[in-house]
Amino acid sequence: MVRARKMDGRFNGDAGRFLIGALAAATALGLLVLPAEASEKGKLHPLAGEASKIAEDASYSDDPLQMVVSLANQRVDVYRGTTLIESSRISSGKSGYSTPTGIFSILEKRRRHYSNLYDDAPMPYMQRLTWSGVALHQGYVPNYPASHGCVRMPHDFARRLFGMTERGTHVLVMREGAVPQEIVHGSLLQPFVAEATVASLDADTIESDPALRGAIESDAVEPPALPEKTVQYSDKPLRILITRTSERARIRDMQRILYQLGYAPGPVDGVLGRKTRAAIMTFQEGEDLPVTGVASDLVLKRLYSAAGEEGPANGRVYVRQKFREIYSAPVHLKAPDEAIGTHIFTALGFAGGAREVRWMGMSADERSSISPIEALDRVEWPEKVRAHIEERLTPGSSLIVTDRGFQRHSGLGTDFIVTTR
């Protein structure tokens, strides 16, 4: 038996060449079995057999791309519609730097990027999820959470993924993970061509009128809430979010109606100021109600009735496109005080002029027992609001239904970001 003898840190030439040749032959014949841990390291988990063929076909589909990151499994799955097309190991935030969970979108992409928080550390193929520093990027993946909050990916996978995604692609970060499923429900929007154009107030009209100017002023607490904003038509996906009505949105909508009825409530800004209280009192006098200046449920019901509108609503829908809010309107939620969870529904690909679109959906909040179908059961669309959005529905549009806040990370230059932890 020939042994390779180590001499001065090197193998003896002839014996070393023999050993290398033997190892190569064994590997080629499949006789050499590596330990499981070693063989898994760096592996991108390609799909095999029939699954690989399905994934290849799906990669050419018009269905939207969506990613699901599982922190427990340290894994990211990439879906085209409901078909899994890629999967890889990841390394998420270590103890003290946990990666936040929830629904995110890719806000920015940079092939070359350096951290402005951690000593200019290189972060190739960076895809930003929040403006506060969370991103997907290439990095060291040691089979356990090791980052400062970002999601690290192996080089080859990070490079391929960078070429597949675009700004606005949804990324779900969860503890365990989820699989998108096709969902059919009456509350999911369907494309249609309206017979008549819905009336709207344009920005020039609002700007020229002091009473309405507050409706287009920036608001760090809550987005503008005019229910009939002018919409710029685009083929980019809509980002739609339904949640409970906040007190500020409730007051703002009341101010809008008071103005329409000629009661001069002051700026439509969601603040119950002196002019708004005076307008409420004038309305109460005309309706033979106690003159208190308080926006009680009875006052609001009378006010909406006088304007010929449904309401007051306990829910609100917000619509963004290309990272800008374009529309906001009231909706009704059944049992508004009960938990509803956080769920995302995405319209699959459809051709222009189509009257029907398929949707997929999944829950993003694993601590909630409410299913996606149960959440949709709670949504009631006003006919006018639904028609307004359906007229502009585009492939890849998404709908989030949630009882969580979305303001913290959903400022300028973002889609709706809803964190669940």
Secondary structure, DSSP 8 states (H G I E B T S, - for coil): -----EETTEE-HHHHHHHHHHHHHHHHTT-----HHHHHTT------HHHHHHHHHHTTSSS-EEEEEETTTTEEEEEETTEEEEEEE-B-B-TTS----EEEE--EEESS-B-TTTTT-B-TTEEES-TTS-EEEE----SS--BSSSEEE-HHHHHHHHHH--TT-EEEEESS----EEE--TTS------SS----B-HHHHHH-TTTGGGGS--SSS----TTB-----SS-EEEEEEE--HHHHHHHHHHHHHHTT------SS---HHHHHHHHHHHHHTT--------HHHHHHHHHHHT-----SEEEEEEETTEEEEEEEEEESSTTS---EEEEEE----TT-S---EEEEES-TT----HHHHHHTEE--HHHHHHHHTT--TT-EEEEESS--TTT--TT----EE--
